Amino acid sequence: MKPITGFVDECCLIAPNARFPAVELYLTYVRWCLASGVPVQDQFTFLEVLECYGLKYRERKNHSWFKGVAVRPEYRLE
């Protein structure tokens, strides 16, 4: 199992109307990797794998987010 796939399966909700800040999603993934003893992938690989799920990366001015995904409440950063 790829680490990013494991993160998505365990920590995320996939829903067409969801959206989540890109930086916060990546930092949540990094924290999950460290807690799980899984090697951290770089942001570009992370982006590519999420796009394979059909998730869309969006950017406007100083904001970026992923459309179609949210982090489950118990995994969100405090």
Beta strands, then each sheet from edge to edge (+ up, - down):
strand 1: 12-21
strand 2: 56-60
strand 3: 63-71
sheet 1: 1+ 3- 2+
end
